[in-house]
């Protein structure tokens, strides 16, 4: 690994502390773990390691089998920051080849891998089961180790809520830890009460719990991410006094036909030193450096993406003229608009937009196609978003009627999961189905002049997958489907490299690492607008997603009559996120456009800070009687922002918030944007005494920006 690049990254992460010792220690932690589990990366004569994954094959555990299988390894340099190592084991008896492709990062203490199983023989393999993409321990022997985990996005006020659970769980009922494998569980049922066992909900990976975990011990920790846009499961326990994790596709019990191959989830592991917030900020840096999708070679930036969905029943009642009107009105009022968002209902449907599966423009409402709207927008310097939901297929649609062989049928819905028994799932694991939908969407993107592709997914796919598995092929349909989903997006990105992807699955229910390498969630949850819940959503989501967004309905009007509500800064600032979707009725002559210009001006001034380090300044809570606050800090700019909210029943009118990441001896100028009040403080004062914030109103919000004062500048 390159210490120079890595040390720079950790120095930035640590901010004023500049803990180069922590950088070296984290590097040593990562390198030691890599040497133990993957062998000496880059050394061709290295012995076969004890790999960080496991499986059972023909009734025998992999730990026993791999010792006698033929081993090989190759490696190559991917770029200046990444080394790839390919490890393979071949069963001389059945021809099964197990391949682990690992990537070690030179500029971060991180490693990732996926595992593939390929049948190279002319006969079916024995049963392959209990495949764990990670089955390994790490870290220090520490009885105080805790797991930081987060609620997913099932469209509730508590989406993205953070949780902290001790990993060492001692009670009178049993031993201090349990080294048994992850017990098989049915993903259709309610998860067991054990807080250290987790699983996706209904086949959408961030539906019930986020597939991202931070294991913290006294001096540091490790972040574990499960990249699988399907039904994953994970269990965290203790083995030998150290944290231990097992995770993978929840159900695998199958044989492989000749020439057939399957893969495991992507596993990413990042080590850190310091507290768990330091770890989260190192994660955010790694996401920005190596994962956030690029357009034109550059990471995507915060954007404003207004729509008229609340005025025209999504696009069901929209017309060419109405869309042009809204675009024009945003610009007339000098409100920022990067993309114009056209949501569902632009296609022919029976009844309402839920009738998906006919992917063509409704020429009755849009006789000139959507191209008339996008040409109008492009001429005014505005790009356009178009909504799709290609996977869910319903009766009375073109796909349903013409290609039933491409569609997966569900079992009777007795589980309470999100699907109708008449719905079908376009099988992305079928090469013909995937080729057709790729070509069709690509054609629409080109013909209609679409600049951003938005994909929704309003169905729990797990019962569709499992109902098509034979008894000796459990997990194969899901595995094929996940591979097809990723290949579908990769091909769209190859054909349209300048067109970003917006990931939506009833809000943020499919945002695993594989997905976030290809897309950004512009709407993080379908629970929208209410201020306290939006504060909570942002608080938790920002730990993991450098780019994420939500809608804002400040100043809503009825479709007819224009009964405007007061433009409330508290509501807007509660919604404020890197990506924002205003839902304002631009036909309303009474809307306070001056206030909206002022508020969006705040967003434009601070959105550069969202790529910085994130520090929660208060505990998480949805209680109306407390304050909530956070800070974003850009060490490279010597500047940042602070947001604070006094909720409706919070008694205290002021609070001191201790900032992080600042240089103690340097001076900072701090400005409250709404009032214009300015104070100057040293970094030490802001860190130790805190920034005093007064918010007289209940509820109310404050928004501060700060920057270093250059040495020698007049006070």
C-alpha positions as CSV (number, residue, x, y, z in Angstrom):
1,X,0.0,0.0,0.0
2,X,1.1,3.6,-0.6
3,X,1.5,5.2,2.8
4,X,1.8,8.7,1.2
5,X,-1.7,8.7,-0.4
6,X,-3.2,6.8,2.5
7,X,-1.7,9.1,5.1
8,X,-3.1,12.2,3.3
9,X,-6.6,10.7,3.3
10,X,-6.5,10.0,7.0
11,X,-4.9,13.3,7.8
12,X,-7.9,15.0,6.1
13,X,-10.3,12.7,7.9
14,X,-8.9,13.6,11.3
15,X,-9.1,17.4,10.5
16,X,-7.3,19.5,13.1
17,X,-6.0,16.4,14.9
18,X,-3.9,15.4,12.0
19,X,-3.5,11.9,13.5
20,X,-0.8,10.4,11.2
21,X,-0.3,7.7,13.8
22,X,-4.0,6.8,13.5
23,X,-3.5,6.6,9.7
24,X,-0.6,4.3,10.0
25,X,-2.4,2.1,12.6
26,X,-5.5,1.8,10.4
27,X,-3.3,0.9,7.5
28,X,-1.6,-1.8,9.6
29,X,-5.0,-3.1,10.7
30,X,-6.1,-3.5,7.1
31,X,-2.9,-4.9,5.8
32,X,-2.7,-7.5,8.6
33,X,-6.2,-8.6,7.9
34,X,-5.6,-8.9,4.2
35,X,-2.4,-10.9,4.7
36,X,-4.3,-13.3,7.0
37,X,-7.3,-13.9,4.8
38,X,-6.2,-13.2,1.2
39,X,-2.4,-13.9,1.6
40,X,0.3,-11.5,0.6
41,X,-1.3,-9.4,-2.1
42,X,1.1,-8.9,-5.0
43,X,3.3,-11.9,-4.2
44,X,2.9,-14.8,-6.6
45,X,4.6,-17.4,-4.4
46,X,2.3,-16.7,-1.4
47,X,0.7,-19.8,0.1
48,X,-3.0,-20.4,-0.1
49,X,-4.7,-18.3,2.7
50,X,-7.6,-19.1,4.9
51,X,-10.2,-17.2,2.8
52,X,-12.8,-14.8,4.4
53,X,-15.8,-16.7,2.9
54,X,-17.3,-20.1,3.4
55,X,-19.7,-22.7,2.0
56,X,-20.8,-26.2,2.3
57,X,-20.3,-28.5,-0.8
58,X,-21.5,-32.1,-1.0
59,X,-22.1,-31.9,2.8
60,X,-18.5,-30.9,3.5
61,X,-17.4,-27.5,4.9
62,X,-15.2,-25.4,2.7
63,X,-12.6,-25.0,5.4
64,X,-11.9,-28.8,5.0
65,X,-12.3,-29.0,1.3
66,X,-10.2,-26.1,0.1
67,X,-7.0,-27.5,1.8
68,X,-6.9,-30.3,-0.8
69,X,-8.1,-28.4,-3.9
70,X,-5.7,-27.0,-6.5
71,X,-4.9,-23.4,-5.7
72,X,-3.8,-20.5,-7.9
73,X,-3.5,-16.8,-7.8
74,X,-2.9,-13.9,-10.2
75,X,-2.8,-10.2,-9.7
76,X,-2.8,-6.9,-11.5
77,X,-2.7,-3.2,-10.9
78,X,-6.1,-1.7,-11.8
79,X,-5.0,1.9,-11.4
80,X,-2.9,4.1,-9.1
81,X,-5.2,3.4,-6.2
82,X,-6.2,-0.3,-6.5
83,X,-4.6,-3.7,-6.7
84,X,-6.7,-6.7,-7.8
85,X,-5.9,-10.2,-6.6
86,X,-7.7,-13.3,-8.1
87,X,-7.6,-16.4,-6.0
88,X,-8.9,-19.7,-7.3
89,X,-9.5,-23.2,-5.9
90,X,-10.4,-26.2,-8.2
91,X,-12.0,-29.4,-7.0
92,X,-10.2,-32.1,-9.0
93,X,-13.1,-34.5,-8.5
94,X,-16.2,-32.5,-9.6
95,X,-14.6,-29.6,-11.5
96,X,-16.1,-26.9,-9.3
97,X,-13.9,-23.7,-9.5
98,X,-14.2,-21.2,-6.7
99,X,-12.8,-17.8,-7.6
100,X,-12.4,-14.9,-5.2
101,X,-11.7,-11.5,-6.9
102,X,-10.4,-9.1,-4.3
103,X,-9.4,-5.4,-4.6
104,X,-7.1,-3.8,-2.1
105,X,-7.1,0.0,-2.0
106,X,-3.8,1.9,-1.8
107,X,-5.3,5.2,-0.7
108,X,-7.8,3.8,1.9
109,X,-7.6,1.0,4.5
110,X,-10.2,-0.9,2.5
111,X,-10.6,-4.2,0.7
112,X,-13.5,-5.7,-1.2
113,X,-14.3,-9.0,-2.8
114,X,-16.8,-11.2,-4.6
115,X,-16.8,-15.0,-5.0
116,X,-17.9,-17.0,-8.0
117,X,-18.7,-20.7,-8.3
118,X,-18.4,-22.3,-11.7
119,X,-19.1,-25.8,-12.8
120,X,-16.4,-26.7,-15.4
121,X,-17.5,-30.4,-15.7
122,X,-19.9,-32.1,-17.9
123,X,-22.2,-33.2,-15.1
124,X,-24.2,-31.4,-12.4
125,X,-22.4,-30.6,-9.2
126,X,-23.2,-31.8,-5.8
127,X,-25.3,-29.4,-3.7
128,X,-23.7,-26.1,-2.9
129,X,-25.2,-24.5,0.2
130,X,-24.8,-22.1,3.1
131,X,-22.7,-19.8,1.0
132,X,-21.3,-16.9,3.1
133,X,-19.7,-14.1,1.2
134,X,-18.0,-13.2,4.5
135,X,-17.4,-15.6,7.3
136,X,-14.6,-14.0,9.3
137,X,-13.5,-12.2,12.4
138,X,-11.5,-9.0,12.7
139,X,-10.4,-6.3,15.2
140,X,-9.4,-6.5,18.8
141,X,-10.5,-8.8,21.6
142,X,-12.8,-6.3,23.2
143,X,-15.8,-7.0,25.4
144,X,-16.9,-3.4,24.9
145,X,-17.3,-3.8,21.1
146,X,-20.6,-2.4,19.7
147,X,-22.4,-2.6,16.4
148,X,-23.8,0.5,14.9
149,X,-26.6,-0.4,12.6
150,X,-29.5,1.6,10.9
151,X,-33.1,1.1,10.1
152,X,-33.8,1.0,6.3
153,X,-36.4,3.1,4.4
154,X,-39.9,1.4,4.7
155,X,-41.5,4.9,4.4
156,X,-41.9,5.7,8.1
157,X,-40.9,8.7,10.3
158,X,-38.1,6.5,11.7
159,X,-36.4,5.6,8.4
160,X,-32.6,5.7,8.7
161,X,-32.7,5.7,12.5
162,X,-29.3,4.8,14.1
163,X,-29.0,2.0,16.6
164,X,-26.1,0.8,18.8
165,X,-26.0,-2.7,20.1
166,X,-23.3,-4.4,22.2
167,X,-21.8,-7.4,20.3
168,X,-20.9,-9.2,23.5
169,X,-24.3,-10.3,24.9
170,X,-24.0,-12.1,28.2
171,X,-27.0,-13.3,30.0
172,X,-28.0,-16.2,32.2
173,X,-29.7,-18.1,29.4
174,X,-26.6,-19.0,27.4
175,X,-22.9,-18.6,26.7
176,X,-21.3,-15.2,26.0
177,X,-21.2,-16.0,22.3
178,X,-22.4,-18.5,19.7
179,X,-20.1,-19.6,16.9
180,X,-22.8,-21.6,15.0
181,X,-23.5,-20.6,11.4
182,X,-26.2,-18.2,10.5
183,X,-29.4,-20.1,11.0
184,X,-31.6,-20.5,7.9
185,X,-34.4,-18.0,8.0
186,X,-37.3,-17.4,5.7
187,X,-37.0,-13.8,4.4
188,X,-40.8,-13.7,4.0
189,X,-41.4,-13.9,7.7
190,X,-40.8,-11.4,10.5
191,X,-37.1,-11.3,11.5
192,X,-36.3,-13.0,14.9
193,X,-35.9,-10.8,17.9
194,X,-32.1,-11.3,18.1
195,X,-30.9,-7.7,17.5
196,X,-27.6,-9.0,16.0
197,X,-29.3,-11.0,13.2
198,X,-30.3,-8.9,10.1
199,X,-31.9,-9.5,6.8
200,X,-33.3,-7.6,3.8
201,X,-37.1,-7.2,3.7
202,X,-38.9,-8.9,0.8
203,X,-35.9,-8.9,-1.5
204,X,-35.2,-5.2,-1.5
205,X,-31.8,-4.6,0.3
206,X,-32.5,-1.4,2.3
207,X,-36.2,-2.0,2.9
208,X,-36.1,-2.9,6.6
209,X,-32.4,-2.4,7.6
210,X,-29.5,-0.8,5.8
211,X,-26.8,-3.3,4.5
212,X,-24.1,-1.2,6.1
213,X,-22.6,-1.8,9.6
214,X,-20.0,-0.2,11.8
215,X,-18.3,-2.5,14.3
216,X,-16.5,-0.3,16.9
217,X,-14.1,-1.2,19.5
218,X,-12.0,0.9,21.9
219,X,-9.3,2.2,19.6
220,X,-11.1,2.0,16.2
221,X,-13.3,-0.3,14.2
222,X,-14.3,-1.7,10.9
223,X,-17.2,-1.0,8.5
224,X,-18.8,-3.9,6.7
225,X,-21.0,-3.4,3.7
226,X,-23.0,-6.1,1.9
227,X,-23.5,-5.2,-1.8
228,X,-26.4,-7.2,-2.9
229,X,-29.6,-5.8,-4.5
230,X,-31.5,-8.8,-3.3
231,X,-32.3,-10.8,-0.1
232,X,-29.1,-10.7,2.0
233,X,-28.7,-11.8,5.6
234,X,-26.0,-11.1,8.2
235,X,-25.2,-12.0,11.7
236,X,-22.7,-10.4,14.1
237,X,-21.3,-12.3,17.0
238,X,-18.2,-12.8,19.0
239,X,-15.6,-15.5,18.5
240,X,-12.3,-15.8,20.4
241,X,-13.2,-12.5,22.1
242,X,-13.3,-10.7,18.7
243,X,-16.2,-9.4,16.6
244,X,-17.2,-12.0,14.0
245,X,-19.5,-11.6,11.0
246,X,-21.3,-14.0,8.6
247,X,-23.2,-12.6,5.7
248,X,-24.3,-13.5,2.2
249,X,-27.3,-14.2,0.0
250,X,-29.9,-15.5,2.5
251,X,-30.8,-18.7,0.8
252,X,-28.4,-20.8,-1.3
253,X,-29.0,-24.6,-1.6
254,X,-28.5,-25.6,-5.2
255,X,-26.6,-27.6,-7.7
256,X,-24.9,-26.1,-10.8
257,X,-25.4,-27.4,-14.3
258,X,-22.5,-27.9,-16.6
259,X,-20.9,-24.5,-17.5
260,X,-23.1,-22.7,-15.0
261,X,-21.8,-20.0,-12.6
262,X,-23.2,-18.0,-9.7
263,X,-21.7,-15.2,-7.6
264,X,-21.9,-13.9,-4.0
265,X,-22.7,-10.5,-2.8
266,X,-19.9,-7.9,-2.9
267,X,-18.3,-7.4,0.5
268,X,-16.5,-4.3,1.4
269,X,-14.4,-3.9,4.6
270,X,-12.9,-0.6,5.7
271,X,-10.8,-0.3,8.9
272,X,-10.4,2.9,10.9
273,X,-8.8,4.3,14.1
274,X,-10.5,6.8,16.3
275,X,-14.2,6.9,17.3
276,X,-17.0,5.5,15.2
277,X,-17.7,8.9,13.7
278,X,-14.2,9.0,12.4
279,X,-14.9,5.7,10.8
280,X,-18.1,7.0,9.2
281,X,-16.2,10.0,7.7
282,X,-13.5,7.8,6.3
283,X,-16.3,5.8,4.7
284,X,-17.9,8.9,3.2
285,X,-14.4,9.8,1.8
286,X,-14.0,6.4,0.3
287,X,-17.5,6.6,-1.2
288,X,-16.8,9.9,-2.8
289,X,-13.3,8.8,-4.1
290,X,-14.2,5.4,-5.4
291,X,-18.0,4.7,-5.5
292,X,-20.2,7.7,-6.2
293,X,-21.1,7.5,-9.9
294,X,-19.2,9.8,-12.2
295,X,-20.6,11.7,-15.2
296,X,-18.0,13.0,-17.6
297,X,-15.3,11.7,-15.2
298,X,-16.5,13.8,-12.3
299,X,-18.6,12.8,-9.3
300,X,-22.2,13.9,-9.4
301,X,-22.9,17.2,-7.6
302,X,-26.0,18.4,-5.6
303,X,-28.9,19.3,-7.9
304,X,-32.3,20.9,-7.8
305,X,-34.9,18.8,-9.6
306,X,-38.4,20.3,-9.4
307,X,-41.5,18.6,-10.6
308,X,-45.3,19.2,-11.0
309,X,-46.3,15.7,-9.7
310,X,-48.5,17.2,-7.0
311,X,-50.3,19.4,-9.4
312,X,-51.0,17.0,-12.2
313,X,-51.4,13.6,-10.4
314,X,-47.8,12.7,-11.2
315,X,-47.9,12.9,-15.1
316,X,-51.4,11.4,-15.4
317,X,-53.0,14.8,-16.1
318,X,-50.0,16.6,-17.5
319,X,-49.7,17.9,-21.0
320,X,-46.9,19.4,-23.1
321,X,-48.1,22.9,-22.3
322,X,-48.3,22.3,-18.5
323,X,-44.7,21.1,-18.3
324,X,-43.4,24.0,-20.4
325,X,-45.4,26.4,-18.2
326,X,-43.7,25.1,-15.0
327,X,-40.2,25.2,-16.5
328,X,-40.8,28.7,-17.6
329,X,-42.2,29.9,-14.3
330,X,-39.3,28.5,-12.3
331,X,-36.9,30.5,-14.5
332,X,-39.1,33.7,-14.4
333,X,-39.0,33.6,-10.7
334,X,-35.2,33.0,-10.7
335,X,-35.5,29.8,-8.8
336,X,-32.8,27.2,-9.4
337,X,-33.6,24.3,-11.7
338,X,-31.0,21.8,-12.8
339,X,-33.3,19.1,-14.0
340,X,-37.1,19.1,-14.8
341,X,-38.6,15.9,-13.4
342,X,-41.3,14.0,-15.3
343,X,-42.7,11.3,-13.1
344,X,-44.9,8.3,-13.7
345,X,-48.0,8.3,-15.9
346,X,-46.4,9.6,-19.2
347,X,-47.2,6.2,-20.9
348,X,-50.6,4.6,-21.9
349,X,-52.3,3.0,-18.9
350,X,-55.7,1.6,-17.8
351,X,-57.1,3.2,-14.7
352,X,-53.9,4.7,-13.2
353,X,-50.1,4.7,-13.5
354,X,-49.8,1.5,-11.5
355,X,-50.6,-0.2,-14.8
356,X,-47.0,-0.6,-15.9
357,X,-45.5,-2.6,-18.8
358,X,-46.3,-0.5,-21.9
359,X,-43.1,1.6,-22.4
360,X,-44.1,4.1,-25.0
361,X,-45.2,7.8,-24.9
362,X,-48.9,8.4,-24.6
363,X,-49.5,10.2,-27.9
364,X,-53.0,11.2,-27.0
365,X,-51.7,13.5,-24.2
366,X,-48.3,14.2,-25.7
367,X,-48.8,14.2,-29.5
368,X,-45.3,15.5,-30.1
369,X,-43.8,13.1,-27.7
370,X,-41.8,14.1,-24.6
371,X,-39.2,15.4,-27.0
372,X,-41.1,18.7,-27.3
373,X,-40.8,19.2,-23.6
374,X,-37.1,18.2,-23.4
375,X,-36.2,20.4,-26.4
376,X,-37.9,23.3,-24.7
377,X,-36.0,22.7,-21.5
378,X,-32.7,22.2,-23.2
379,X,-33.1,25.5,-25.0
380,X,-33.4,27.1,-21.6
381,X,-30.4,25.3,-20.2
382,X,-32.5,22.8,-18.2
383,X,-32.0,19.0,-18.3
384,X,-34.8,16.4,-17.9
385,X,-35.5,13.4,-15.8
386,X,-37.9,10.6,-16.8
387,X,-39.4,8.0,-14.5
388,X,-39.5,4.2,-15.4
389,X,-40.5,1.1,-13.5
390,X,-39.4,-1.6,-16.0
391,X,-39.5,-4.6,-13.6
392,X,-43.1,-4.6,-12.4
393,X,-45.5,-5.7,-15.1
394,X,-49.3,-5.6,-14.7
395,X,-52.3,-6.9,-16.7
396,X,-53.5,-4.9,-19.7
397,X,-49.9,-3.9,-20.7
398,X,-47.8,-4.7,-23.7
399,X,-45.3,-6.8,-21.9
400,X,-48.0,-8.8,-20.1
401,X,-49.9,-9.6,-23.3
402,X,-46.9,-10.2,-25.6
403,X,-44.2,-11.8,-23.6
404,X,-45.5,-13.9,-20.7
405,X,-42.5,-16.2,-21.1
406,X,-40.3,-13.3,-19.7
407,X,-42.4,-12.8,-16.6
408,X,-42.1,-14.3,-13.1
409,X,-45.4,-15.1,-11.4
410,X,-45.8,-14.8,-7.6
411,X,-47.4,-17.2,-5.2
412,X,-50.6,-16.3,-3.4
413,X,-49.8,-13.3,-1.2
414,X,-50.2,-14.5,2.4
415,X,-47.0,-12.7,3.6
416,X,-48.2,-9.1,3.7
417,X,-45.3,-8.2,1.3
418,X,-45.8,-5.5,-1.3
419,X,-47.2,-7.2,-4.4
420,X,-50.5,-8.0,-6.0
421,X,-51.1,-11.6,-7.2
422,X,-51.9,-10.3,-10.7
423,X,-48.6,-8.6,-11.0
424,X,-45.6,-10.1,-12.7
425,X,-41.9,-9.4,-12.5
426,X,-39.8,-9.0,-15.7
427,X,-37.1,-11.6,-15.3
428,X,-33.9,-9.7,-15.7
429,X,-32.1,-13.0,-15.3
430,X,-33.5,-14.0,-18.8
431,X,-31.0,-12.7,-21.4
432,X,-33.8,-12.1,-24.0
433,X,-36.0,-10.1,-21.5
434,X,-33.0,-8.1,-20.4
435,X,-31.9,-7.4,-24.0
436,X,-35.4,-6.2,-24.9
437,X,-35.9,-3.8,-22.0
438,X,-32.3,-2.5,-22.4
439,X,-33.0,-1.7,-26.0
440,X,-36.4,-0.2,-25.3
441,X,-35.3,2.1,-22.6
442,X,-32.2,3.1,-24.4
443,X,-34.4,4.0,-27.4
444,X,-36.6,6.2,-25.3
445,X,-33.7,7.9,-23.6
446,X,-32.3,8.8,-27.0
447,X,-35.6,9.6,-28.9
448,X,-37.1,11.7,-26.1
449,X,-33.9,13.6,-25.1
450,X,-33.7,12.3,-21.5
451,X,-30.8,13.5,-19.4
452,X,-31.3,11.4,-16.2
453,X,-32.9,8.0,-16.0
454,X,-35.0,7.3,-12.9
455,X,-35.8,3.7,-12.0
456,X,-38.5,2.9,-9.5
457,X,-39.3,-0.6,-8.0
458,X,-42.7,-0.8,-6.2
459,X,-42.8,-4.5,-5.5
460,X,-41.1,-6.9,-3.1
461,X,-39.5,-9.4,-5.5
462,X,-38.5,-12.2,-3.1
463,X,-41.7,-14.3,-3.5
464,X,-41.4,-14.1,-7.3
465,X,-37.9,-15.4,-7.2
466,X,-38.4,-18.2,-4.7
467,X,-41.6,-19.5,-6.3
468,X,-39.5,-20.3,-9.4
469,X,-36.8,-22.3,-7.6
470,X,-36.8,-26.1,-7.8
471,X,-36.0,-27.9,-4.5
472,X,-32.4,-28.5,-5.6
473,X,-32.0,-25.0,-7.0
474,X,-32.9,-22.7,-4.0
475,X,-31.5,-19.2,-4.6
476,X,-30.7,-19.6,-8.3
477,X,-33.5,-17.3,-9.7
478,X,-32.5,-14.5,-7.3
479,X,-28.9,-14.9,-8.2
480,X,-29.6,-14.7,-11.9
481,X,-31.9,-11.8,-11.5
482,X,-29.4,-9.7,-9.4
483,X,-26.7,-10.4,-12.0
484,X,-29.1,-9.3,-14.7
485,X,-30.2,-6.1,-12.9
486,X,-26.6,-5.0,-12.5
487,X,-25.8,-5.9,-16.2
488,X,-28.8,-4.0,-17.3
489,X,-27.7,-0.8,-15.6
490,X,-24.1,-1.3,-16.7
491,X,-25.2,-1.5,-20.3
492,X,-27.4,1.6,-20.0
493,X,-24.4,3.5,-18.6
494,X,-22.2,2.2,-21.3
495,X,-24.6,3.4,-24.0
496,X,-25.4,6.7,-22.3
497,X,-22.3,7.7,-20.3
498,X,-23.6,11.2,-19.8
499,X,-27.0,10.1,-18.3
500,X,-26.9,9.5,-14.6
501,X,-29.3,7.0,-12.9
502,X,-31.6,7.8,-10.0
503,X,-32.3,4.8,-7.8
504,X,-35.8,4.6,-6.4
505,X,-37.6,1.6,-5.0
506,X,-40.7,3.0,-3.2
507,X,-38.2,5.5,-1.9
508,X,-34.8,4.2,-0.7
509,X,-35.5,0.5,-0.5
510,X,-32.8,-0.7,-2.9
511,X,-29.7,1.2,-2.1
512,X,-27.0,-1.4,-1.4
513,X,-23.4,-0.7,-2.4
514,X,-23.6,-2.3,-5.8
515,X,-26.6,0.0,-6.6
516,X,-25.0,3.1,-5.2
517,X,-22.0,2.6,-7.4
518,X,-24.3,3.0,-10.4
519,X,-27.0,5.4,-9.1
520,X,-27.9,8.2,-6.6
521,X,-31.1,8.1,-4.5
522,X,-32.7,11.4,-5.2
523,X,-35.7,10.5,-3.0
524,X,-34.3,8.7,0.1
525,X,-37.8,7.8,1.5
526,X,-41.4,7.9,0.4
527,X,-42.3,9.3,3.8
528,X,-42.0,13.0,2.8
529,X,-42.3,16.6,3.8
530,X,-43.1,16.4,7.6
531,X,-40.2,18.4,9.2
532,X,-39.2,16.2,12.2
533,X,-39.2,13.0,10.2
534,X,-37.1,14.7,7.5
535,X,-34.6,15.9,10.1
536,X,-34.3,12.3,11.3
537,X,-34.0,10.8,7.8
538,X,-31.2,13.2,6.9
539,X,-29.4,12.6,10.3
540,X,-29.1,8.9,9.7
541,X,-28.8,8.8,5.9
542,X,-25.8,11.2,5.9
543,X,-23.7,8.7,7.7
544,X,-23.7,6.5,4.6
545,X,-24.8,8.4,1.5
546,X,-22.8,11.5,0.5
547,X,-25.5,12.2,-2.1
548,X,-29.2,11.7,-1.2
549,X,-32.3,13.8,-1.5
550,X,-35.9,14.4,-0.7
551,X,-38.9,16.6,-1.8
552,X,-40.0,19.9,-0.4
553,X,-43.6,21.1,-0.4
554,X,-43.1,24.5,1.2
555,X,-46.0,26.8,0.2
556,X,-48.3,24.1,-1.3
557,X,-51.4,25.2,-3.1
558,X,-54.6,23.4,-4.1
559,X,-54.7,22.5,-7.7
560,X,-57.6,24.9,-8.2
561,X,-58.1,28.0,-6.1
562,X,-54.5,28.7,-5.0
563,X,-55.0,28.6,-1.3
564,X,-51.3,29.3,-0.5
565,X,-49.7,28.4,2.8
566,X,-47.0,30.5,4.4
567,X,-43.5,29.7,3.2
568,X,-41.9,28.4,6.3
569,X,-38.1,28.4,6.6
570,X,-38.3,25.7,9.3
571,X,-39.9,23.4,6.8
572,X,-37.6,24.1,4.0
573,X,-34.4,23.8,6.1
574,X,-35.7,20.5,7.5
575,X,-36.0,19.2,3.9
576,X,-32.7,20.7,2.7
577,X,-30.5,18.0,1.3
578,X,-27.8,17.6,-1.4
579,X,-30.5,16.8,-3.9
580,X,-33.8,18.6,-3.6
581,X,-37.1,18.2,-5.4
582,X,-39.4,21.3,-5.0
583,X,-43.0,20.5,-5.5
584,X,-44.3,24.1,-5.6
585,X,-47.3,25.2,-7.6
586,X,-45.8,27.7,-10.0
587,X,-49.2,28.7,-11.2
588,X,-50.0,30.3,-7.9
589,X,-49.7,34.2,-8.1
590,X,-49.8,34.5,-4.3
591,X,-46.9,32.2,-3.5
592,X,-44.1,34.1,-1.7
593,X,-41.5,33.7,-4.4
594,X,-39.1,36.2,-2.7
595,X,-38.9,33.8,0.3
596,X,-38.4,30.8,-2.0
597,X,-35.5,32.7,-3.7
598,X,-33.9,33.4,-0.3
599,X,-34.2,29.8,0.9
600,X,-32.9,28.3,-2.3
601,X,-30.1,30.8,-2.2
602,X,-29.1,29.3,1.2
603,X,-29.1,25.9,-0.4
604,X,-26.9,27.1,-3.2
605,X,-24.5,28.7,-0.7
606,X,-24.1,25.6,1.4
607,X,-24.4,22.6,-0.9
608,X,-20.7,22.4,-1.5
609,X,-20.3,21.3,2.1
610,X,-22.3,18.1,1.7
611,X,-19.2,16.4,0.3
612,X,-17.3,17.1,3.6
613,X,-17.1,15.3,6.9
614,X,-20.3,14.8,8.7
615,X,-20.7,15.3,12.5
616,X,-23.9,14.8,14.4
617,X,-24.0,17.4,17.1
618,X,-26.9,16.2,19.1
619,X,-28.3,12.7,19.8
620,X,-30.8,11.2,17.3
621,X,-34.5,11.7,18.3
622,X,-37.9,12.2,16.8
623,X,-39.2,13.8,20.0
624,X,-40.8,17.2,19.5
625,X,-39.3,18.4,22.8
626,X,-35.6,18.4,21.8
627,X,-33.1,20.0,19.5
628,X,-31.4,18.3,16.6
629,X,-28.2,19.6,14.9
630,X,-25.3,18.5,12.7
631,X,-22.2,19.9,11.1
632,X,-20.5,19.4,7.7
633,X,-16.8,20.3,7.5
634,X,-14.6,20.6,4.5
635,X,-10.9,20.4,5.7
636,X,-9.7,21.3,2.2
637,X,-11.6,24.5,2.3
638,X,-11.2,25.3,6.0
639,X,-14.9,25.9,6.0
640,X,-18.3,24.3,6.8
641,X,-21.9,24.6,7.9
642,X,-24.0,23.9,10.9
643,X,-27.8,23.3,10.9
644,X,-29.8,23.4,14.1
645,X,-33.5,22.8,14.8
646,X,-35.5,23.8,17.8
647,X,-38.6,21.6,17.7
648,X,-42.2,22.7,18.6
649,X,-42.0,21.6,22.3
650,X,-38.3,22.2,23.0
651,X,-38.2,24.4,26.1
652,X,-34.7,25.8,25.8
653,X,-34.3,28.7,23.5
654,X,-30.5,28.3,23.1
655,X,-27.9,25.6,22.9
656,X,-24.1,25.3,22.7
657,X,-22.9,22.9,20.1
658,X,-19.3,21.7,20.2
659,X,-17.9,21.6,16.6
660,X,-15.4,19.1,15.3
661,X,-12.6,19.0,12.7
662,X,-11.3,22.5,13.4
663,X,-7.7,23.7,13.9
664,X,-7.5,24.8,17.6
665,X,-5.3,27.8,17.0
666,X,-6.9,29.2,13.9
667,X,-9.7,31.7,13.9
668,X,-13.0,31.2,12.2
669,X,-15.7,33.6,11.1
670,X,-19.2,32.2,11.7
671,X,-22.3,33.7,10.0
672,X,-25.9,32.9,10.6
673,X,-27.4,33.1,7.1
674,X,-31.0,34.1,8.1
675,X,-30.1,37.0,10.4
676,X,-26.7,37.9,9.0
677,X,-25.2,37.8,12.6
678,X,-21.4,37.3,12.6
679,X,-19.0,36.1,15.3
680,X,-15.4,35.2,15.4
681,X,-14.0,32.4,17.5
682,X,-10.9,30.2,17.6
683,X,-11.2,26.5,16.7
684,X,-10.5,25.7,20.3
685,X,-13.4,27.8,21.5
686,X,-15.8,26.3,19.0
687,X,-14.7,22.8,20.0
688,X,-14.5,23.2,23.7
689,X,-16.9,26.0,24.6
690,X,-19.1,25.4,21.6
691,X,-21.1,27.6,19.2
692,X,-23.9,29.3,21.1
693,X,-27.1,29.2,19.0
694,X,-30.3,31.0,19.8
695,X,-33.6,30.1,18.2
696,X,-36.5,32.2,19.6
697,X,-39.2,30.5,17.6
698,X,-40.8,27.1,18.3
699,X,-40.3,25.4,16.0
700,X,-37.4,27.2,14.4
701,X,-34.2,26.6,12.6
702,X,-30.7,28.2,12.3
703,X,-28.2,27.8,9.4
704,X,-24.6,28.8,9.9
705,X,-21.6,28.9,7.6
706,X,-18.0,29.3,8.9
707,X,-14.6,29.7,7.3
708,X,-11.0,30.1,8.5
709,X,-9.8,33.7,8.8
710,X,-6.5,34.0,6.9
711,X,-3.5,34.5,9.2
712,X,-2.7,38.3,9.4
713,X,-6.2,39.3,8.4
714,X,-7.6,42.3,10.2
715,X,-9.9,41.4,13.1
